[in-house]
Amino acid sequence: MSPSTLEAGLAGALQTPAVARLPDAILIGAAGSLGEALMNRLLASPDYARIHVGVDRPMPSTSERFAALPLGSDAPWPAARDVFLCETPPEAPVRDDAPIRPLAPSGLLAAARSARAAGSSRLVLVAPLGALLQLSSAARTLGQAEEVELLELGFETVLIVRPTRQDVGGAAGGVLHGLVRAAGRALLHIMLPAAVQPMRASTVAAAILIAVARTPPGVTVISAREITAIVAETDPSAGARRRRW
């Protein structure tokens, strides 16, 4: 091989674009039906390299993408672009020996802090499936002071999937409500339509991941109507199914 040929080959190799590594994700509170469905969807998603699932004890998995994230220790969380925090309803049946523990509303802010300290830039807060699809469920997951601190953590993107206050007939208010509205973000005050039928947790989980991919930087709150619209667009047959637990 002549020197000129060798130099040309080296120059071509240097110009070859590097293959971008897929980001990781963190999932905390996958104890309810929606959390479990979201975990399965994340593990099957081609958009992530590894899914770090918060556990209290060892948890076997057949997925090479699954990585156990032991909770309750002082060790820093792994670096991951996206963090999913799933609030678990208090009535959800969870075995005492289950490796994944419920995430109560009181623990959402602490989990968000840990994720942000690890470098996460996109935060997704997910309400229980029942709260998302039933008007009688409590809408708020954070108090006003916690909302301020959440916004001050510095996430580039915050997506909150839950009923808004007006979804349950409450008065509009709250710091997060005001800031999102003032910023012109997609905060939607729409009551759950009567035509909305119960959906499978897996269907809702799939719609949430689509919403995450579409969400621009800033703060966005979506409710059952937006989830239903995504399902109707991407999986029209889902509307005829009944929810399975």
Protein Blocks (a to p, Z undefined) as FASTA:
>chain_A
ZZklmmmmmmmmmmpccdddddddddehilbmmlmmmmmmmmmpckbfbdcdddfbdcdd
fbfkbccddehiabdcdddfbdcdddddfklccdfklmbdcddfklmmmmmmmmmmnopa
bdcddddfklmmpmkbcfbfbdfklmmmmmmnopabdcdddddfklnopacedjklmmmm
mnopacdcddddfklccddfklmmmmmmmmmmmpcgdjddddfklmmmmmmmmmmmlmmp
ccdZZ
